[in-house]
């Protein structure tokens, strides 16, 4: 048999749940619990990994130059020298 304190705690807990339920119904914002399990984790594809590792995907030469220039400015550079050569352009 359960003791008096346990019964009193159950009543208090039930009342709290009832009050919270009424409050949530009156509120335009209701909180629901997730009833389905999240999708399983899967390993990243190499393309996805490379994009995350790079931090940004530059679609063009101009975008790559701009990104490098902005990084230099953010780092506090006083002077920026840009030198473009054919062999390095092929790698960007």
Sine and cosine of phi, psi and omega as CSV:
sin_phi,cos_phi,sin_psi,cos_psi,sin_omega,cos_omega
0.00,0.00,0.61,-0.79,-0.04,-1.00
-0.99,0.13,0.51,-0.86,-0.01,-1.00
-0.99,0.12,0.17,-0.99,-0.10,-1.00
-0.88,0.47,-0.66,0.75,-0.02,-1.00
-0.88,0.47,-0.64,0.77,0.00,-1.00
-0.91,0.42,-0.66,0.75,0.02,-1.00
-0.91,0.42,-0.68,0.73,0.02,-1.00
-0.89,0.46,-0.65,0.76,0.03,-1.00
-0.90,0.44,-0.63,0.77,0.04,-1.00
-0.89,0.46,-0.68,0.73,0.02,-1.00
-0.88,0.47,-0.70,0.71,0.00,-1.00
-0.89,0.46,-0.67,0.74,0.00,-1.00
-0.90,0.44,-0.69,0.73,0.01,-1.00
-0.88,0.47,-0.68,0.73,0.02,-1.00
-0.89,0.45,-0.66,0.75,0.01,-1.00
-0.88,0.48,-0.67,0.74,0.01,-1.00
-0.91,0.41,-0.67,0.75,0.01,-1.00
-0.89,0.46,-0.69,0.73,0.01,-1.00
-0.90,0.44,-0.69,0.73,0.00,-1.00
-0.89,0.45,-0.62,0.78,0.01,-1.00
-0.90,0.43,-0.70,0.71,0.03,-1.00
-0.89,0.46,-0.67,0.75,0.02,-1.00
-0.87,0.49,-0.70,0.71,-0.03,-1.00
-0.91,0.41,-0.56,0.83,0.03,-1.00
-0.92,0.38,-0.59,0.81,-0.03,-1.00
-0.98,0.22,-0.39,0.92,-0.07,-1.00
-1.00,0.09,0.60,-0.80,0.09,-1.00
-0.94,0.33,-0.30,0.95,0.01,-1.00
-0.96,-0.28,0.93,-0.36,0.03,-1.00
-0.94,-0.34,0.56,-0.83,0.00,-1.00
-0.97,-0.24,0.81,-0.59,0.02,-1.00
-0.88,-0.47,0.42,-0.91,0.03,-1.00
-1.00,-0.10,0.46,-0.89,0.01,-1.00
-0.96,0.27,0.87,-0.49,-0.05,-1.00
-0.99,-0.14,-0.30,0.95,0.04,-1.00
-0.96,-0.26,0.46,-0.89,0.01,-1.00
-0.98,0.19,0.50,-0.86,0.01,-1.00
-0.92,0.40,0.36,-0.93,0.01,-1.00
-0.90,0.43,0.48,-0.88,-0.02,-1.00
-0.93,0.38,0.48,-0.88,0.06,-1.00
-0.95,0.32,0.54,-0.84,0.07,-1.00
-0.71,-0.71,0.49,-0.87,0.04,-1.00
-0.90,0.44,0.56,-0.83,0.05,-1.00
-0.95,0.32,0.58,-0.81,0.14,-0.99
-0.95,0.31,0.36,-0.93,-0.04,-1.00
-0.86,0.51,-0.66,0.76,0.02,-1.00
-0.87,0.49,-0.70,0.71,0.00,-1.00
-0.90,0.44,-0.68,0.73,0.01,-1.00
-0.88,0.48,-0.71,0.71,-0.01,-1.00
-0.89,0.45,-0.64,0.77,0.02,-1.00
-0.90,0.43,-0.67,0.74,0.00,-1.00
-0.93,0.36,-0.68,0.73,-0.02,-1.00
-0.89,0.45,-0.61,0.79,0.00,-1.00
-0.96,0.26,-0.45,0.89,-0.01,-1.00
1.00,0.07,-0.47,0.88,0.00,-1.00
-0.39,-0.92,0.57,-0.82,0.04,-1.00
-0.97,-0.26,0.87,-0.49,0.03,-1.00
-0.99,-0.13,0.86,-0.51,-0.07,-1.00
-0.99,0.11,-0.28,0.96,-0.06,-1.00
-0.58,-0.81,0.21,-0.98,0.06,-1.00
-0.87,0.49,-0.69,0.72,-0.02,-1.00
-0.89,0.46,-0.64,0.77,0.01,-1.00
-0.91,0.41,-0.62,0.78,0.03,-1.00
-0.91,0.41,-0.68,0.73,0.03,-1.00
-0.89,0.45,-0.69,0.72,0.01,-1.00
-0.88,0.47,-0.71,0.71,0.00,-1.00
-0.86,0.50,-0.71,0.71,0.01,-1.00
-0.90,0.43,-0.63,0.77,0.03,-1.00
-0.91,0.41,-0.70,0.71,0.03,-1.00
-0.89,0.46,-0.63,0.78,0.04,-1.00
-0.89,0.46,-0.65,0.76,0.01,-1.00
-0.91,0.42,-0.68,0.74,0.03,-1.00
-0.90,0.44,-0.71,0.71,0.03,-1.00
-0.87,0.49,-0.52,0.85,-0.01,-1.00
-0.99,0.16,-0.07,1.00,0.06,-1.00
1.00,-0.03,0.39,0.92,-0.01,-1.00
-0.91,0.42,0.66,-0.75,0.06,-1.00
-1.00,0.00,-0.52,0.85,0.02,-1.00
-0.73,-0.69,0.59,-0.81,0.05,-1.00
-0.76,-0.65,0.84,-0.54,0.05,-1.00
-0.92,-0.38,0.82,-0.58,0.00,-1.00
-0.92,-0.38,0.85,-0.53,0.01,-1.00
-0.82,-0.57,0.90,-0.44,-0.02,-1.00
-0.95,-0.32,0.74,-0.67,0.01,-1.00
-0.76,-0.65,0.53,-0.85,-0.08,-1.00
-0.81,0.59,-0.67,0.74,-0.05,-1.00
-0.93,0.35,-0.50,0.86,0.03,-1.00
-0.99,0.16,-0.49,0.87,0.03,-1.00
-0.89,0.45,-0.55,0.83,-0.01,-1.00
-0.92,0.39,-0.45,0.89,-0.04,-1.00
-1.00,0.04,-0.30,0.95,-0.06,-1.00
-0.98,0.18,0.00,0.00,0.00,0.00
